[in-house]
Amino acid sequence: MSLVSPTFDAPLLRKLGRPGPRYTSYPTADRFQNGFGYRDYLAAVAHRRTRQSGTPLSLYVHIPFCASICYYCACNKIVTRERDKAAVYLDYLKREITMQAALYDGMNRVDQLHLGGGTPTYLSDAQMDELMAHLRSHFQFAPDAVGEYAIEIDPRTVTVERIASLRRQGFNRLSLGVQDYDERVQRAVNRIQPEVQTQAIIDAARAFGYRSVNIDLIYGLPLQTLATMATTLERVIAADPDRIALYHYAHMPHLFKAQRMLQDADMPGADAKLAMLGLAIERLATAGYVYIGMDHFAKPDDELAVAQRQGRLHRNFQGYSTHADADIVAFGVSAIGAVGATYSQNAKHLTAYYAGIDASTLPIERGVTLSMDDALRRSLIGSLMCHFELSVAAFEQAFPIAFADYFAQELAALADLEADGLATVTPDWITVTPKGRLLIRNICMVFDRYLESGQRHSATV
């Protein structure tokens, strides 16, 4: 399919913006059940073996530690300067990897790895060597030219030498948190990060042969204005990253204690935030970036853009991915995996995570086994999120339903969004219009059987 830029319609976005899921999974993580546990996960892995699945795995490793707190952050993290905690965590992490690897013996080919956090480079260089050696001794990694091995980087915590070391350890993709280059904004969110420091890391990544560099930005932070956003965008575009993620800041101080440090009087209003989004879309398109979906932009020759054109794009807990068929094996506190028709999440607190491993079981705390209805809605939502269209005939081939009958209620509800110009619906296709691409979550929410009022989600725009 062709890559089409979204149409920015401020009045429509203002009218339809509402809280909603990001659909990194369906059912979404707030629907996971505490009754799902270790035995359910074992059954999912056993079923994978009976399917004789030859598809490679995707590994996710969660490193929760940070040396300092960024006031906007809503990640599962532990802020501490007690470095011995990382040594203890690494020991338990390796034990979990060993247990998981035993389950995947004979089907342990890995094409994708992602280290997230927290701050993954909170681990020392020696500890990262130890972790990567342990993973490679238990899983069969694809060659560097084939595999996608990514790590999230806080440029304040690494040196050029560390970037070289991470490349030696096997990483070939970097994701850098920038958020904003304005000094006043940085002070307000407690993340002082000079541009020269960030640029040195980007230059090092290019010099040492990383295949891809991603930069994360946030709009809606305190003291941001249209002028500061314009300056930040200019500097980011000059840095020439392969991908840019532009997130809408979700201010939920009732849920995240650190956000209470931000002053309400400093927060930009709804109209200002919409103007920042419109400016970013315009500037990035002019610079040659294509809109992948949600908050992701990429160069036309980037693998995400290529996968979208070829109909291979997928969405998971790390965002958009080119590995649509890969089961995700997750390690670490709070980490979420996806195997077959299941999702599973590890314990969210270190004490429970450690207790599970000490009991010689995987520390799975909750999850879900998908019903047939879940599976078909997951497929439908995934197609809309990644490709902005759905072939009814192809869907009916994949699932034993009559689409118009099965989704009669949803199609009636979709008519309102069609009237607003977000989608066109025919007996054969659902197609998201350029105007509807920025509101794709609204469209997907129509098909979410679990969606309830009062649930806590970020705004769709």
LINQUI-V90227 format. One record per residue. N is the residue number from 0. SS is DSSP state (H for helix, E for strand, L for the rest). PSI is psi in radians with two decimals (999 if undefined). D_CENTER is the distance of its C-alpha to the mean C-alpha in Angstrom with 1 decimal. Layout:
# LINQUI-V90227
n:N ss:SS psi:PSI d_center:D_CENTER
n:N ss:SS psi:PSI d_center:D_CENTER
This chain:
# LINQUI-V90227
n:0 ss:L psi:2.72 d_center:22.7
n:1 ss:L psi:2.68 d_center:23.2
n:2 ss:L psi:2.06 d_center:20.6
n:3 ss:L psi:2.33 d_center:21.8
n:4 ss:L psi:2.52 d_center:21.1
n:5 ss:L psi:2.65 d_center:20.5
n:6 ss:L psi:2.18 d_center:23.6
n:7 ss:L psi:1.97 d_center:23.4
n:8 ss:L psi:1.61 d_center:25.7
n:9 ss:H psi:-0.81 d_center:25.8
n:10 ss:H psi:-0.69 d_center:28.2
n:11 ss:H psi:-0.74 d_center:26.2
n:12 ss:H psi:-0.69 d_center:22.9
n:13 ss:H psi:-0.67 d_center:24.9
n:14 ss:H psi:-0.71 d_center:26.5
n:15 ss:H psi:-0.17 d_center:23.5
n:16 ss:L psi:2.28 d_center:20.8
n:17 ss:L psi:2.81 d_center:20.2
n:18 ss:E psi:2.47 d_center:17.8
n:19 ss:L psi:2.79 d_center:15.6
n:20 ss:L psi:2.75 d_center:12.5
n:21 ss:L psi:-0.16 d_center:9.2
n:22 ss:L psi:0.84 d_center:9.7
n:23 ss:L psi:-0.15 d_center:6.8
n:24 ss:L psi:2.85 d_center:10.2
n:25 ss:L psi:2.19 d_center:13.8
n:26 ss:L psi:2.68 d_center:15.6
n:27 ss:L psi:2.83 d_center:13.0
n:28 ss:H psi:-0.48 d_center:12.9
n:29 ss:H psi:-0.14 d_center:15.8
n:30 ss:H psi:-0.03 d_center:17.9
n:31 ss:L psi:2.63 d_center:17.7
n:32 ss:E psi:2.44 d_center:21.3
n:33 ss:L psi:-0.34 d_center:23.0
n:34 ss:L psi:-0.27 d_center:25.5
n:35 ss:L psi:2.24 d_center:23.1
n:36 ss:L psi:-2.75 d_center:23.7
n:37 ss:H psi:-0.79 d_center:24.6
n:38 ss:H psi:-0.63 d_center:27.1
n:39 ss:H psi:-0.67 d_center:24.8
n:40 ss:H psi:-0.75 d_center:22.4
n:41 ss:H psi:-0.69 d_center:25.4
n:42 ss:H psi:-0.67 d_center:26.4
n:43 ss:H psi:-0.72 d_center:23.2
n:44 ss:H psi:-0.70 d_center:23.5
n:45 ss:H psi:-0.69 d_center:27.2
n:46 ss:H psi:-0.65 d_center:26.5
n:47 ss:H psi:-0.69 d_center:24.3
n:48 ss:H psi:-0.72 d_center:27.4
n:49 ss:H psi:-0.51 d_center:29.8
n:50 ss:L psi:-0.19 d_center:27.7
n:51 ss:L psi:0.80 d_center:28.3
n:52 ss:L psi:2.11 d_center:24.8
n:53 ss:L psi:0.07 d_center:24.9
n:54 ss:L psi:2.42 d_center:21.2
n:55 ss:L psi:2.86 d_center:19.6
n:56 ss:E psi:2.77 d_center:17.1
n:57 ss:E psi:2.25 d_center:13.6
n:58 ss:E psi:2.40 d_center:13.6
n:59 ss:E psi:2.29 d_center:11.3
n:60 ss:E psi:2.19 d_center:13.2
n:61 ss:E psi:2.12 d_center:12.8
n:62 ss:E psi:1.87 d_center:15.2
n:63 ss:L psi:-0.16 d_center:15.7
n:64 ss:E psi:2.52 d_center:18.5
n:65 ss:E psi:2.55 d_center:18.9
n:66 ss:L psi:-0.43 d_center:22.4
n:67 ss:L psi:2.88 d_center:22.2
n:68 ss:L psi:2.37 d_center:20.4
n:69 ss:L psi:2.18 d_center:18.7
n:70 ss:L psi:-0.43 d_center:19.9
n:71 ss:L psi:-0.24 d_center:17.0
n:72 ss:L psi:2.39 d_center:14.5
n:73 ss:L psi:0.30 d_center:13.2
n:74 ss:L psi:2.82 d_center:11.5
n:75 ss:L psi:1.88 d_center:13.5
n:76 ss:L psi:2.84 d_center:15.9
n:77 ss:E psi:1.99 d_center:19.5
n:78 ss:E psi:2.02 d_center:21.4
n:79 ss:L psi:2.60 d_center:24.4
n:80 ss:L psi:0.13 d_center:26.7
n:81 ss:L psi:1.61 d_center:28.2
n:82 ss:L psi:-0.35 d_center:27.1
n:83 ss:H psi:-0.39 d_center:28.9
n:84 ss:H psi:-0.61 d_center:26.2
n:85 ss:H psi:-0.61 d_center:23.8
n:86 ss:H psi:-0.75 d_center:26.6
n:87 ss:H psi:-0.79 d_center:27.0
n:88 ss:H psi:-0.73 d_center:23.3
n:89 ss:H psi:-0.67 d_center:23.3
n:90 ss:H psi:-0.81 d_center:26.3
n:91 ss:H psi:-0.66 d_center:24.7
n:92 ss:H psi:-0.76 d_center:21.5
n:93 ss:H psi:-0.65 d_center:23.9
n:94 ss:H psi:-0.70 d_center:25.7
n:95 ss:H psi:-0.73 d_center:22.7
n:96 ss:H psi:-0.75 d_center:21.9
n:97 ss:H psi:-0.76 d_center:25.6
n:98 ss:H psi:-0.77 d_center:25.6
n:99 ss:H psi:-0.74 d_center:22.6
n:100 ss:H psi:-0.63 d_center:24.0
n:101 ss:H psi:-0.59 d_center:27.3
n:102 ss:H psi:-0.49 d_center:25.8
n:103 ss:L psi:0.26 d_center:24.5
n:104 ss:L psi:2.21 d_center:27.7
n:105 ss:L psi:-0.18 d_center:28.6
n:106 ss:L psi:0.87 d_center:25.3
n:107 ss:L psi:0.42 d_center:23.2
n:108 ss:E psi:2.33 d_center:22.4
n:109 ss:E psi:2.22 d_center:19.0
n:110 ss:E psi:-0.19 d_center:17.4
n:111 ss:E psi:2.40 d_center:14.0
n:112 ss:E psi:2.40 d_center:13.2
n:113 ss:E psi:2.17 d_center:10.4
n:114 ss:E psi:2.10 d_center:11.7
n:115 ss:E psi:-3.14 d_center:9.8
n:116 ss:E psi:-2.70 d_center:11.6
n:117 ss:L psi:-2.81 d_center:13.7
n:118 ss:L psi:1.76 d_center:15.2
n:119 ss:H psi:-0.61 d_center:15.4
n:120 ss:H psi:0.21 d_center:18.5
n:121 ss:H psi:-0.57 d_center:20.2
n:122 ss:L psi:2.43 d_center:21.6
n:123 ss:L psi:2.93 d_center:24.6
n:124 ss:H psi:-0.75 d_center:25.2
n:125 ss:H psi:-0.69 d_center:27.4
n:126 ss:H psi:-0.64 d_center:25.0
n:127 ss:H psi:-0.67 d_center:22.3
n:128 ss:H psi:-0.81 d_center:25.1
n:129 ss:H psi:-0.79 d_center:25.9
n:130 ss:H psi:-0.83 d_center:22.3
n:131 ss:H psi:-0.66 d_center:21.9
n:132 ss:H psi:-0.68 d_center:25.4
n:133 ss:H psi:-0.76 d_center:24.9
n:134 ss:H psi:-0.77 d_center:21.9
n:135 ss:H psi:-0.43 d_center:24.0
n:136 ss:H psi:-0.27 d_center:27.0
n:137 ss:H psi:-0.25 d_center:25.4
n:138 ss:L psi:2.68 d_center:23.3
n:139 ss:E psi:1.82 d_center:24.3
n:140 ss:E psi:2.41 d_center:22.0
n:141 ss:L psi:2.73 d_center:22.3
n:142 ss:L psi:2.74 d_center:24.0
n:143 ss:L psi:-0.64 d_center:22.3
n:144 ss:L psi:-0.33 d_center:22.9
n:145 ss:L psi:-0.79 d_center:21.1
n:146 ss:L psi:2.67 d_center:18.2
n:147 ss:E psi:1.92 d_center:14.9
n:148 ss:E psi:1.80 d_center:14.8
n:149 ss:E psi:2.64 d_center:12.3
n:150 ss:E psi:2.45 d_center:12.5
n:151 ss:E psi:2.35 d_center:11.4
n:152 ss:E psi:2.32 d_center:14.7
n:153 ss:L psi:1.90 d_center:16.5
n:154 ss:H psi:-0.36 d_center:19.4
n:155 ss:H psi:-0.27 d_center:21.8
n:156 ss:H psi:0.02 d_center:21.7
n:157 ss:L psi:2.76 d_center:22.4
n:158 ss:L psi:2.96 d_center:25.4
n:159 ss:H psi:-0.68 d_center:26.0
n:160 ss:H psi:-0.63 d_center:27.5
n:161 ss:H psi:-0.61 d_center:24.4
n:162 ss:H psi:-0.70 d_center:22.4
n:163 ss:H psi:-0.72 d_center:25.2
n:164 ss:H psi:-0.73 d_center:25.0
n:165 ss:H psi:-0.64 d_center:21.3
n:166 ss:H psi:-0.75 d_center:22.2
n:167 ss:H psi:-0.60 d_center:25.1
n:168 ss:L psi:-0.12 d_center:23.0
n:169 ss:L psi:-0.07 d_center:21.1
n:170 ss:L psi:2.38 d_center:18.0
n:171 ss:L psi:0.12 d_center:17.9
n:172 ss:E psi:2.42 d_center:14.7
n:173 ss:E psi:2.46 d_center:14.0
n:174 ss:E psi:2.10 d_center:11.4
n:175 ss:E psi:2.25 d_center:13.6
n:176 ss:E psi:2.13 d_center:13.4
n:177 ss:E psi:-0.93 d_center:16.2
n:178 ss:E psi:-1.00 d_center:15.7
n:179 ss:L psi:2.50 d_center:19.3
n:180 ss:L psi:-0.14 d_center:22.4
n:181 ss:L psi:2.28 d_center:25.0
n:182 ss:H psi:-0.65 d_center:26.9
n:183 ss:H psi:-0.71 d_center:27.7
n:184 ss:H psi:-0.75 d_center:24.1
n:185 ss:H psi:-0.74 d_center:23.2
n:186 ss:H psi:-0.67 d_center:26.1
n:187 ss:H psi:-0.57 d_center:25.2
n:188 ss:L psi:0.10 d_center:21.7
n:189 ss:L psi:0.78 d_center:23.2
n:190 ss:L psi:1.45 d_center:21.4
n:191 ss:L psi:2.02 d_center:24.2
n:192 ss:L psi:1.58 d_center:22.9
n:193 ss:L psi:2.51 d_center:25.5
n:194 ss:H psi:-0.68 d_center:24.6
n:195 ss:H psi:-0.59 d_center:26.9
n:196 ss:H psi:-0.79 d_center:25.0
n:197 ss:H psi:-0.75 d_center:21.6
n:198 ss:H psi:-0.60 d_center:23.5
n:199 ss:H psi:-0.64 d_center:25.2
n:200 ss:H psi:-0.70 d_center:22.0
n:201 ss:H psi:-0.78 d_center:21.0
n:202 ss:H psi:-0.70 d_center:24.6
n:203 ss:H psi:-0.71 d_center:24.5
n:204 ss:H psi:-0.71 d_center:21.5
n:205 ss:H psi:-0.76 d_center:23.4
n:206 ss:H psi:-0.60 d_center:26.6
n:207 ss:L psi:0.14 d_center:25.3
n:208 ss:L psi:0.46 d_center:23.8
n:209 ss:L psi:2.45 d_center:20.1
n:210 ss:L psi:-0.46 d_center:19.0
n:211 ss:E psi:2.46 d_center:16.1
n:212 ss:E psi:2.22 d_center:15.3
n:213 ss:E psi:2.48 d_center:12.4
n:214 ss:E psi:2.28 d_center:13.2
n:215 ss:E psi:2.31 d_center:11.3
n:216 ss:E psi:2.75 d_center:13.7
n:217 ss:E psi:2.34 d_center:14.2
n:218 ss:E psi:2.54 d_center:17.0
n:219 ss:L psi:0.16 d_center:19.1
n:220 ss:L psi:2.80 d_center:19.8
n:221 ss:L psi:2.46 d_center:23.5
n:222 ss:L psi:0.03 d_center:26.1
n:223 ss:L psi:2.49 d_center:24.0
n:224 ss:L psi:3.02 d_center:26.2
n:225 ss:H psi:-0.63 d_center:26.2
n:226 ss:H psi:-0.77 d_center:28.2
n:227 ss:H psi:-0.64 d_center:25.9
n:228 ss:H psi:-0.69 d_center:22.9
n:229 ss:H psi:-0.72 d_center:25.1
n:230 ss:H psi:-0.78 d_center:25.9
n:231 ss:H psi:-0.78 d_center:22.4
n:232 ss:H psi:-0.72 d_center:21.4
n:233 ss:H psi:-0.77 d_center:24.7
n:234 ss:H psi:-0.68 d_center:24.0
n:235 ss:H psi:-0.78 d_center:20.4
n:236 ss:H psi:-0.66 d_center:21.7
n:237 ss:H psi:-0.53 d_center:24.6
n:238 ss:H psi:-0.32 d_center:22.4
n:239 ss:L psi:0.82 d_center:21.3
n:240 ss:L psi:2.78 d_center:17.7
n:241 ss:L psi:-0.59 d_center:16.5
n:242 ss:E psi:2.66 d_center:13.2
n:243 ss:E psi:2.26 d_center:12.6
n:244 ss:E psi:2.16 d_center:9.8
n:245 ss:E psi:1.78 d_center:11.9
n:246 ss:E psi:2.51 d_center:10.8
n:247 ss:E psi:2.12 d_center:13.5
n:248 ss:L psi:2.20 d_center:14.7
n:249 ss:L psi:1.86 d_center:15.2
n:250 ss:L psi:1.78 d_center:18.5
n:251 ss:L psi:1.20 d_center:19.1
n:252 ss:L psi:-0.35 d_center:21.7
n:253 ss:L psi:-0.34 d_center:23.0
n:254 ss:L psi:-0.58 d_center:19.9
n:255 ss:L psi:1.92 d_center:19.0
n:256 ss:H psi:-0.70 d_center:22.3
n:257 ss:H psi:-0.54 d_center:21.4
n:258 ss:H psi:-0.28 d_center:20.9
n:259 ss:H psi:-0.22 d_center:24.5
n:260 ss:H psi:-0.26 d_center:25.5
n:261 ss:L psi:2.45 d_center:24.6
n:262 ss:L psi:2.19 d_center:27.6
n:263 ss:H psi:-0.63 d_center:27.4
n:264 ss:H psi:-0.36 d_center:30.0
n:265 ss:H psi:-0.14 d_center:27.7
n:266 ss:L psi:2.31 d_center:24.9
n:267 ss:L psi:2.59 d_center:25.0
n:268 ss:L psi:3.04 d_center:26.0
n:269 ss:H psi:-0.74 d_center:24.4
n:270 ss:H psi:-0.68 d_center:26.3
n:271 ss:H psi:-0.71 d_center:25.5
n:272 ss:H psi:-0.71 d_center:21.7
n:273 ss:H psi:-0.69 d_center:22.2
n:274 ss:H psi:-0.68 d_center:24.4
n:275 ss:H psi:-0.75 d_center:21.8
n:276 ss:H psi:-0.81 d_center:19.3
n:277 ss:H psi:-0.73 d_center:22.2
n:278 ss:H psi:-0.76 d_center:23.2
n:279 ss:H psi:-0.76 d_center:19.9
n:280 ss:H psi:-0.75 d_center:19.7
n:281 ss:H psi:-0.85 d_center:23.4
n:282 ss:H psi:-0.70 d_center:23.2
n:283 ss:H psi:-0.68 d_center:20.3
n:284 ss:H psi:-0.75 d_center:21.9
n:285 ss:H psi:-0.59 d_center:25.2
n:286 ss:L psi:-0.06 d_center:23.8
n:287 ss:L psi:0.08 d_center:22.8
n:288 ss:E psi:2.50 d_center:19.0
n:289 ss:E psi:2.60 d_center:18.0
n:290 ss:E psi:2.01 d_center:15.7
n:291 ss:E psi:-0.74 d_center:13.1
n:292 ss:E psi:2.83 d_center:12.0
n:293 ss:L psi:-1.94 d_center:10.5
n:294 ss:L psi:0.43 d_center:10.1
n:295 ss:E psi:2.38 d_center:10.0
n:296 ss:E psi:2.62 d_center:13.3
n:297 ss:E psi:2.74 d_center:14.8
n:298 ss:E psi:2.66 d_center:18.3
n:299 ss:L psi:-0.50 d_center:20.2
n:300 ss:L psi:0.05 d_center:20.7
n:301 ss:L psi:2.63 d_center:17.1
n:302 ss:H psi:-0.52 d_center:16.0
n:303 ss:H psi:-0.79 d_center:13.3
n:304 ss:H psi:-0.71 d_center:16.2
n:305 ss:H psi:-0.78 d_center:18.5
n:306 ss:H psi:-0.67 d_center:16.5
n:307 ss:H psi:-0.75 d_center:16.4
n:308 ss:H psi:-0.59 d_center:20.1
n:309 ss:L psi:0.03 d_center:20.9
n:310 ss:L psi:0.40 d_center:19.1
n:311 ss:L psi:0.05 d_center:16.9
n:312 ss:L psi:2.57 d_center:13.4
n:313 ss:E psi:2.78 d_center:11.1
n:314 ss:E psi:2.31 d_center:7.9
n:315 ss:E psi:-2.87 d_center:6.4
n:316 ss:L psi:-0.22 d_center:4.6
n:317 ss:L psi:0.08 d_center:2.8
n:318 ss:E psi:-2.40 d_center:2.9
n:319 ss:E psi:2.55 d_center:6.7
n:320 ss:E psi:2.67 d_center:8.9
n:321 ss:L psi:-0.04 d_center:12.7
n:322 ss:L psi:1.37 d_center:13.4
n:323 ss:L psi:-0.57 d_center:14.1
n:324 ss:L psi:0.07 d_center:16.6
n:325 ss:L psi:2.25 d_center:15.3
n:326 ss:E psi:2.51 d_center:15.4
n:327 ss:E psi:2.11 d_center:13.0
n:328 ss:E psi:2.14 d_center:15.1
n:329 ss:E psi:2.46 d_center:13.8
n:330 ss:E psi:2.50 d_center:15.9
n:331 ss:L psi:2.89 d_center:16.5
n:332 ss:L psi:2.32 d_center:16.8
n:333 ss:L psi:-0.02 d_center:14.4
n:334 ss:L psi:2.51 d_center:12.3
n:335 ss:E psi:2.26 d_center:11.4
n:336 ss:E psi:2.89 d_center:12.8
n:337 ss:E psi:1.92 d_center:13.7
n:338 ss:E psi:2.08 d_center:17.2
n:339 ss:L psi:-2.24 d_center:19.2
n:340 ss:L psi:0.66 d_center:19.5
n:341 ss:E psi:2.70 d_center:18.1
n:342 ss:E psi:2.54 d_center:15.3
n:343 ss:E psi:2.49 d_center:16.2
n:344 ss:E psi:2.32 d_center:15.2
n:345 ss:E psi:2.84 d_center:17.2
n:346 ss:L psi:2.47 d_center:19.4
n:347 ss:L psi:-0.25 d_center:17.8
n:348 ss:L psi:2.51 d_center:20.9
n:349 ss:H psi:-0.72 d_center:22.4
n:350 ss:H psi:-0.78 d_center:25.8
n:351 ss:H psi:-0.67 d_center:24.7
n:352 ss:H psi:-0.83 d_center:22.5
n:353 ss:H psi:-0.69 d_center:25.5
n:354 ss:H psi:-0.69 d_center:27.9
n:355 ss:H psi:-0.79 d_center:26.2
n:356 ss:H psi:-0.67 d_center:26.4
n:357 ss:H psi:-0.47 d_center:29.9
n:358 ss:L psi:0.14 d_center:30.9
n:359 ss:L psi:0.57 d_center:29.8
n:360 ss:L psi:2.74 d_center:27.2
n:361 ss:L psi:2.43 d_center:23.4
n:362 ss:L psi:0.82 d_center:22.2
n:363 ss:E psi:2.23 d_center:20.5
n:364 ss:E psi:-0.56 d_center:20.9
n:365 ss:E psi:2.99 d_center:19.7
n:366 ss:E psi:-2.82 d_center:18.1
n:367 ss:E psi:2.50 d_center:19.4
n:368 ss:E psi:2.18 d_center:21.3
n:369 ss:L psi:2.38 d_center:20.8
n:370 ss:L psi:3.03 d_center:23.9
n:371 ss:H psi:-0.67 d_center:24.9
n:372 ss:H psi:-0.73 d_center:24.1
n:373 ss:H psi:-0.78 d_center:20.6
n:374 ss:H psi:-0.74 d_center:20.2
n:375 ss:H psi:-0.59 d_center:21.6
n:376 ss:H psi:-0.62 d_center:19.7
n:377 ss:H psi:-0.76 d_center:16.4
n:378 ss:H psi:-0.74 d_center:17.7
n:379 ss:H psi:-0.86 d_center:18.9
n:380 ss:H psi:-0.70 d_center:15.8
n:381 ss:H psi:-0.71 d_center:13.7
n:382 ss:H psi:-0.74 d_center:16.5
n:383 ss:H psi:-0.73 d_center:16.6
n:384 ss:H psi:-0.65 d_center:13.0
n:385 ss:H psi:-0.57 d_center:13.1
n:386 ss:H psi:-0.12 d_center:16.8
n:387 ss:L psi:0.42 d_center:18.2
n:388 ss:E psi:2.80 d_center:21.1
n:389 ss:E psi:2.20 d_center:22.4
n:390 ss:E psi:2.04 d_center:25.7
n:391 ss:H psi:-0.72 d_center:27.6
n:392 ss:H psi:-0.76 d_center:29.8
n:393 ss:H psi:-0.66 d_center:27.1
n:394 ss:H psi:-0.72 d_center:25.5
n:395 ss:H psi:-0.44 d_center:29.0
n:396 ss:H psi:-0.62 d_center:29.5
n:397 ss:H psi:-0.52 d_center:26.5
n:398 ss:L psi:2.45 d_center:27.3
n:399 ss:L psi:1.15 d_center:30.9
n:400 ss:L psi:2.81 d_center:30.9
n:401 ss:L psi:1.91 d_center:32.6
n:402 ss:H psi:-0.86 d_center:29.7
n:403 ss:H psi:-0.57 d_center:31.8
n:404 ss:H psi:-0.81 d_center:33.3
n:405 ss:H psi:-0.68 d_center:30.3
n:406 ss:L psi:0.55 d_center:28.3
n:407 ss:H psi:-0.78 d_center:31.4
n:408 ss:H psi:-0.73 d_center:30.3
n:409 ss:H psi:-0.70 d_center:26.8
n:410 ss:H psi:-0.60 d_center:28.5
n:411 ss:H psi:-0.73 d_center:31.0
n:412 ss:H psi:-0.60 d_center:28.3
n:413 ss:H psi:-0.39 d_center:26.5
n:414 ss:H psi:-0.58 d_center:29.9
n:415 ss:H psi:-0.72 d_center:29.4
n:416 ss:H psi:-0.56 d_center:26.2
n:417 ss:H psi:-0.69 d_center:28.2
n:418 ss:H psi:-0.52 d_center:31.0
n:419 ss:L psi:-0.06 d_center:28.7
n:420 ss:L psi:0.27 d_center:27.9
n:421 ss:L psi:-0.43 d_center:24.2
n:422 ss:E psi:2.77 d_center:25.0
n:423 ss:E psi:2.37 d_center:27.9
n:424 ss:E psi:2.16 d_center:28.8
n:425 ss:L psi:2.98 d_center:31.5
n:426 ss:L psi:-0.37 d_center:32.7
n:427 ss:L psi:-0.44 d_center:30.9
n:428 ss:E psi:2.59 d_center:27.6
n:429 ss:E psi:2.13 d_center:25.1
n:430 ss:E psi:2.18 d_center:24.0
n:431 ss:E psi:2.25 d_center:21.8
n:432 ss:L psi:2.86 d_center:23.8
n:433 ss:H psi:-0.60 d_center:22.8
n:434 ss:H psi:-0.49 d_center:23.4
n:435 ss:H psi:-0.18 d_center:21.1
n:436 ss:H psi:-0.61 d_center:18.0
n:437 ss:H psi:-0.22 d_center:17.0
n:438 ss:H psi:0.53 d_center:17.7
n:439 ss:H psi:-0.56 d_center:16.0
n:440 ss:H psi:-0.65 d_center:14.7
n:441 ss:H psi:-0.72 d_center:18.5
n:442 ss:H psi:-0.78 d_center:19.5
n:443 ss:H psi:-0.56 d_center:17.2
n:444 ss:H psi:-0.46 d_center:18.4
n:445 ss:L psi:-0.56 d_center:21.8
n:446 ss:L psi:0.11 d_center:21.1
n:447 ss:L psi:1.88 d_center:19.4
n:448 ss:L psi:-0.35 d_center:22.3
n:449 ss:L psi:-0.13 d_center:21.0
n:450 ss:L psi:2.27 d_center:20.4
n:451 ss:L psi:2.64 d_center:22.9
n:452 ss:L psi:2.59 d_center:24.1
n:453 ss:L psi:-0.15 d_center:23.5
n:454 ss:L psi:2.63 d_center:20.1
n:455 ss:L psi:1.87 d_center:17.9
n:456 ss:L psi:2.79 d_center:15.1
n:457 ss:L psi:2.84 d_center:14.2
n:458 ss:E psi:2.56 d_center:16.3
n:459 ss:L psi:-0.45 d_center:15.4
n:460 ss:L psi:999 d_center:16.7
